[in-house]
Amino acid sequence: MSNGLTVDRFHEGLQTKWLGRSIFFVHSVASTNTWASELAKLGAAEGTVAVAEIQTAGRGRLNRRWFSPEGGLWFSIILKPKLDAGKAPLLVFVSGLAVAKTLRDLYKLSVETKWPNDVLVKRRKICGILSEMKTRSKRVEYVVIGIGLNVNFSVKKALPEELWCNVTSIEDELGKKVKLEKLFQTLLESYEAVYESFMLNGFALIITEWKKFASFLGKNVEVVAGAEKVNGLACDVDDNGALILKLKDGTVRRVLVGDVSVGVNP
Ligand code: BTN
């Protein structure tokens, strides 16, 4: 691949047990999440990864478009956790934590997690996570976790102007390009460790660690969920991944789905 990722070199350095052992690389694809779902339907094993240099129809949450120029890390992981379908949304916290730890440990970036599934640096989004699943009788059959990480491009050169204020990339933060191969290996290694901890020990440890990055906690936020807008103080994220908001009138609201904006008056 022109960005330096080659399957052989990538596999040589990868220290995971099962994640990314089966990996599909392509230069261009509509969406790695759509592609990975097709692979999962065809019986691809847990830990299979689909990665592309560019996506022509990258998808974000809530049917938004996800711009995916060359230089980013656009990939999807197939997981087959033995979980009730209701617990599958917790995997976005597992994913966010793995990304946050990787960016902190590799580049010392001051990384933040934002409920439910964003990773930011200095309040600007650097990574988005899209989780999609197939269930059978209320159990998870497979989950596709799509991770879009803005790496080796300048936001102002590669993305449309309306995103410049709210989005950043590793290149913009560090003022230089990084080795995509090393980043991808470290991220998969971190992901495998965090995921295994979740499956073995449960969610409490994961959310405790995730909250250490969550600088929106203790701040006034606005949560938009469909047509509804709620303003309040972001108090906590509970052991089911729900955001706990304290409203102006003192009532406490548990929010399960929505988009958070920070720094809004309650
Ligand atoms: C969001 O923040 O809205 C989620 C964005 C997720 C983008 C990634 S890039 C790899 C994978 N393929 C997609 O089409 N989307 C996800």
Residues whose N, C-alpha, C, O or C-beta is under 5 A from the ligand:
A	BS01	BTN	S31 T32 N33 A57 G58 R59 G60 R61 W66 W74 F75 G128 I129 L130 G146 I147 G148
